């Protein structure tokens, strides 16, 4: 099969386009190039009580703990799993970036654990994605895993996959759920993702506690993109719960264009740093901090502003460990684990079982209390504790450890 390689475009454009694809929205998040839809949201209740402070500390302490494996569903029929040995599944990526690489690695590991081969392609356009899926079907792939690709954008290929009884899984959809009716009609069997809603909520809780219920936040996001919307809704839910009148949010919508993305990130950050009341930055993905941190530093606001973001990556964790910038926390997830979750969903479809509603891909809060205990030079998988998800999935599938 011909291998397609997308160019190494900036992570923002790739991830944003991928999330836009999941929703079927334009990658121009907000509709006009170079323009940020920024507005302030004011809340309407009192500041933190003693009970709320205690509840926040308890929730965040729990989020800082090492991750545990939670079985997404019943054990699979081992005989049917073993019968798949020698078959192949396809992983269709969108662009090349650290998330893509880690997710692919997890898929390859999971597939190899049951003796399946992984076909890999990387396509940035719907036309190429359709072609690649058609080719995978012709090569008798038993399952196809779509990395953040909206099913309707490749519907003609999925119709063929459905006729060929190919199991289709979609990754990074926003928050754990079963496929929608529209997705199921196109042949999507299951989804695999960590909870972006929980990630946003935890960051909101961290900021509320850090500021004692007086958050004045700049939130940089990509409006209309599924995972981005879920993240921001989670963040806002924490503020609504704990400090509706004493917390406020400025929402800066970042357009995903080569001309507008960087300039809008920088202009929104510059305006926020100049506003002495702003004490929180929430760029919803870690790749955005490369624009924010220098502006905060040059504005001598590193002690005033708390920056917490989400996503895999060594650089933000190194910033956190160094302790000399505004980066005070990070929500991260083991992306390779998510890849194994994709394979679990595929195996459930291939063995006649029901899809799992939630693969329980964990997230963990890192801050100054636990980052020093990590070896940031080791695999990111080790950051989440001793949970052996590989062995646990193998047990669930009925194959040897």
C-alpha positions in Angstrom: 0.0 0.0 0.0 1.3 3.5 -0.8 2.3 5.4 2.3 1.3 9.0 2.5 3.2 11.5 4.6 1.7 14.8 5.6 4.1 17.7 5.9 5.3 18.7 9.3 2.9 21.6 9.7 2.7 23.6 13.0 1.0 21.5 15.7 -1.8 24.0 16.1 -3.0 23.8 12.6 -2.9 20.0 12.5 -4.6 19.5 15.8 -7.1 22.2 15.2 -8.0 20.9 11.8 -8.3 17.4 13.2 -10.7 18.5 15.9 -12.6 20.6 13.4 -12.9 17.5 11.3 -14.4 15.5 14.1 -17.2 18.1 14.3 -17.4 18.8 10.6 -16.7 22.5 11.1 -14.4 24.9 9.3 -10.8 25.0 10.5 -11.3 28.8 10.6 -12.6 28.7 14.1 -14.9 31.7 14.3 -15.2 32.3 10.6 -13.0 35.3 9.9 -9.2 35.1 9.3 -7.1 36.9 11.8 -9.9 37.9 14.1 -10.4 36.7 17.6 -13.9 36.6 19.1 -13.1 37.8 22.6 -15.7 38.4 25.3 -15.9 38.4 29.0 -18.1 36.1 31.0 -19.0 37.4 34.5 -20.4 35.0 37.1 -22.9 35.7 39.9 -22.3 34.2 43.4 -19.9 34.7 46.4 -16.3 33.8 47.0 -14.9 30.6 48.5 -16.2 29.2 51.7 -14.1 27.0 54.0 -16.0 23.9 52.9 -15.4 24.8 49.2 -11.7 25.2 49.9 -11.5 21.8 51.5 -13.4 20.2 48.6 -11.1 21.7 46.1 -8.0 20.6 47.9 -9.4 17.1 48.1 -10.3 17.0 44.4 -6.9 18.2 43.3 -5.0 15.9 45.6 -6.9 13.0 44.0 -6.1 14.3 40.5 -2.4 14.4 41.4 -2.3 10.7 42.3 -0.8 8.1 39.9 -3.3 6.7 37.4 -5.1 3.3 37.7 -6.4 1.0 35.1 -10.1 0.7 34.9 -11.5 -2.0 32.6 -13.6 -0.4 29.9 -15.9 -3.4 29.6 -16.2 -7.2 29.9 -13.4 -9.6 28.9 -13.2 -10.4 25.3 -13.7 -14.0 24.0 -10.0 -15.2 23.8 -10.6 -17.7 21.0 -12.0 -15.0 18.7 -9.2 -12.6 19.6 -6.5 -15.2 18.8 -8.2 -16.0 15.5 -7.4 -12.4 14.4 -3.6 -13.2 14.4 -2.1 -12.3 11.0 -5.0 -9.9 10.1 -4.4 -6.2 9.8 -5.9 -3.0 11.0 -5.3 0.5 9.7 -4.5 3.7 11.6 -5.2 6.8 9.5 -3.5 9.9 11.1 -3.9 13.6 10.4 -0.5 15.4 10.2 2.6 14.6 12.1 3.1 15.8 15.7 3.9 14.4 19.1 0.2 13.4 19.8 0.0 11.6 16.5 3.3 9.7 17.0 2.4 8.6 20.5 -1.1 7.5 19.5 0.2 5.5 16.6 2.8 3.8 18.8 0.1 2.7 21.2 -2.0 1.4 18.4 0.9 -0.6 17.0 1.8 -2.0 20.4 -1.8 -3.1 21.0 -2.3 -4.6 17.6 1.0 -6.5 17.9 -0.1 -7.9 21.3 -2.8 -9.9 19.5 -0.7 -10.7 16.4 -2.3 -8.1 14.2 -0.4 -5.9 11.7 -0.8 -2.1 11.5 -1.2 -0.3 8.2 -0.3 3.4 8.7 -1.2 6.3 6.5 -1.1 10.0 7.1 -3.5 12.2 5.1 -4.4 15.9 5.5 -7.3 16.1 3.1 -10.6 14.3 2.9 -9.9 13.2 -0.7 -6.7 11.5 0.3 -8.3 10.0 3.4 -11.1 8.5 1.3 -8.4 7.1 -1.1 -6.4 5.6 1.8 -9.5 4.0 3.4 -10.6 2.5 0.1 -7.1 1.1 -0.4 -7.1 -0.4 3.2 -10.5 -2.1 2.5 -9.0 -3.5 -0.8 -6.1 -4.9 1.2 -8.6 -6.6 3.6 -8.0 -4.5 6.7 -10.3 -5.8 9.4 -10.6 -2.5 11.3 -9.8 1.2 10.6 -8.9 3.7 13.3 -9.5 7.3 12.4 -7.4 9.9 14.3 -9.8 12.9 14.8 -11.5 12.5 11.3 -15.1 13.4 11.0 -17.0 10.4 9.6 -19.2 12.5 7.3 -16.1 13.9 5.6 -15.2 10.4 4.4 -18.7 9.0 4.2 -18.2 7.4 0.7 -15.3 5.3 2.0 -17.1 4.4 5.2 -20.1 3.1 3.2 -17.7 0.7 1.5 -16.2 -0.2 4.8 -19.6 -0.9 6.2 -20.4 -3.2 3.3 -17.1 -5.0 3.8 -17.9 -5.4 7.5 -14.8 -3.4 8.5 -14.9 -2.1 12.1 -14.4 1.7 12.3 -13.1 3.5 15.4 -12.7 7.3 15.9 -10.1 8.6 18.3 -9.9 12.0 20.2 -13.6 12.9 19.9 -13.9 15.2 22.9 -15.3 13.3 25.8 -16.0 9.6 26.3 -19.3 8.5 24.7 -20.9 6.0 22.4 -21.1 7.0 18.7 -23.9 9.4 17.7 -26.8 8.1 15.6 -25.3 9.8 12.6 -21.9 8.2 13.2 -23.4 4.8 13.7 -25.4 5.1 10.5 -22.0 5.6 8.7 -20.6 2.4 10.3 -18.7 3.9 13.2 -18.5 1.2 15.9 -16.8 3.0 18.8 -14.8 5.9 20.0 -11.7 6.3 22.2 -10.6 9.5 24.0 -9.8 10.9 27.4 -12.2 13.4 28.9 -11.5 16.9 27.8 -14.4 18.1 30.0 -12.7 16.7 33.1 -9.4 18.2 32.1 -10.9 21.7 31.7 -12.7 21.3 35.0 -9.6 20.3 36.9 -7.7 23.3 35.5 -10.6 25.6 36.6 -10.5 24.1 40.1 -6.8 24.5 40.3 -7.1 28.2 39.3 -10.0 28.8 41.7 -8.0 27.4 44.6 -4.8 29.2 43.6 -6.6 32.6 43.5 -8.8 31.9 46.5 -11.9 32.3 44.3 -10.8 35.4 42.4 -10.0 34.2 38.9 -9.6 36.7 36.2 -8.6 34.5 33.3 -7.6 34.7 29.7 -8.8 31.5 27.9 -7.4 31.0 24.4 -9.4 28.4 22.5 -10.7 27.2 19.2 -14.4 27.8 19.3 -16.6 25.2 17.6 -14.0 22.4 17.8 -15.3 19.4 19.9 -12.5 18.8 22.3 -11.9 22.6 22.7 -15.5 23.2 23.5 -15.6 20.4 26.0 -12.4 21.7 27.6 -13.7 25.3 28.0 -17.1 24.1 29.2 -15.4 22.0 31.9 -13.3 25.1 32.9 -16.3 27.3 33.1 -18.3 24.8 35.1 -15.7 25.0 37.9 -15.9 28.8 38.0 -19.7 28.7 38.0 -19.7 26.3 40.9 -17.2 27.9 43.2 -17.0 31.7 42.3 -19.7 32.9 40.0 -19.5 36.6 41.1 -15.8 36.8 42.0 -14.4 35.0 38.9 -14.4 36.3 35.3 -13.2 34.9 32.0 -12.0 36.5 28.8 -12.5 34.1 25.9 -10.2 34.7 23.0 -11.1 32.6 19.9 -8.0 31.7 18.0 -8.3 31.4 14.2 -6.5 28.4 12.7 -4.8 30.1 9.8 -1.1 30.7 9.1 -1.6 34.4 9.3 -4.1 34.6 12.2 -3.2 31.9 14.7 0.1 33.2 16.0 -0.8 36.9 15.7 -4.0 36.4 17.6 -2.4 34.2 20.3 0.3 36.9 20.8 -2.1 39.9 20.7 -4.5 38.4 23.2 -1.6 37.5 25.5 -0.1 41.0 25.2 -3.4 42.6 26.1 -3.9 40.3 29.1 -0.5 40.9 30.5 -1.1 44.7 30.2 -4.2 44.3 32.3 -3.0 44.1 35.9 -6.2 42.3 37.1 -5.6 39.2 34.9 -4.1 36.5 37.1 -4.7 33.3 35.1 -3.8 32.2 31.6 -5.5 29.1 30.1 -4.2 28.2 26.6 -6.2 25.1 26.1 -3.4 23.1 24.5 0.3 23.1 25.5 1.7 24.0 22.1 0.2 27.4 22.6 2.4 28.3 25.6 5.4 28.9 23.3 3.6 32.1 22.3 2.3 33.0 25.8 5.3 32.4 28.1 7.8 34.9 26.5 5.1 37.6 26.5 4.3 37.0 30.2 8.1 36.9 31.0 8.9 40.1 29.1 5.9 41.8 30.8 7.4 40.9 34.2 4.1 39.1 35.0 5.4 35.6 35.8 4.6 35.9 39.5 1.2 37.5 39.0 -0.1 35.1 36.4 -0.7 31.4 36.8 -0.6 29.4 33.6 -1.9 25.8 33.4 -2.7 24.0 30.2 -3.3 20.4 28.9 -1.7 18.0 26.6 1.3 15.7 26.2 4.8 17.1 25.9 8.1 17.3 27.6 8.7 21.1 27.2 5.8 22.3 29.4 6.8 19.8 32.1 10.3 21.1 32.0 9.0 24.6 32.4 7.0 23.5 35.4 9.9 21.6 36.9 12.2 24.6 36.5 9.8 26.8 38.4 11.0 30.1 36.9 8.1 31.0 34.5 4.3 31.4 34.8 3.8 27.7 34.1 2.4 26.4 37.4 0.6 23.2 36.3 -0.1 20.8 33.6 -2.9 18.3 32.8 -1.5 15.4 30.8 -2.7 12.0 29.6 -0.8 8.9 28.5 -1.4 9.0 24.7 0.0 5.5 24.1 -2.6 4.2 26.5 -5.2 5.9 24.4 -3.8 4.0 21.4 -4.3 0.7 23.2 -7.9 1.9 24.0 -8.5 2.3 20.2 -7.4 -1.3 19.7 -9.6 -2.5 22.5 -12.6 -0.9 20.8 -11.6 -2.4 17.5 -11.3 -5.9 19.0 -14.7 -5.6 20.7 -16.2 -4.9 17.2 -14.2 -7.7 15.6 -15.3 -10.3 18.2 -19.0 -9.4 18.2 -19.1 -7.5 21.4 -20.7 -4.1 22.2 -18.5 -1.0 22.1 -17.2 0.4 25.4 -18.7 3.8 26.4 -15.5 4.8 28.0 -12.0 3.4 27.7 -11.1 5.3 30.9 -8.0 6.8 29.5 -6.7 8.7 32.6 -5.6 12.3 33.0 -3.2 13.5 35.8 -2.6 16.9 37.3 1.1 17.8 37.6 2.3 20.8 39.6 5.1 21.6 42.0 3.9 18.9 44.5 4.6 16.0 42.2 6.6 17.1 39.1 9.9 16.7 41.0 9.2 13.0 41.5 9.3 12.4 37.8 12.2 11.5 35.5 11.3 13.8 32.6 14.0 12.1 30.5 12.1 8.8 30.7 9.1 7.7 28.6 6.0 9.9 29.3 4.2 6.6 30.1 6.2 6.5 33.4 4.8 9.8 34.5 1.5 8.3 35.4 2.6 5.8 38.0 3.0 2.0 38.0 -0.3 1.1 36.3 0.6 -1.6 33.7 -2.1 -0.9 31.2 -0.4 -3.1 28.6 -0.6 -6.2 30.8 -4.2 -5.3 31.9 -5.4 -5.0 28.3 -3.7 -8.3 27.4 -5.5 -10.0 30.3 -8.8 -8.4 29.2 -8.2 -9.8 25.7 -7.1 -13.2 26.8 -3.6 -13.1 25.5 -0.3 -13.8 27.2 1.4 -11.0 29.2 
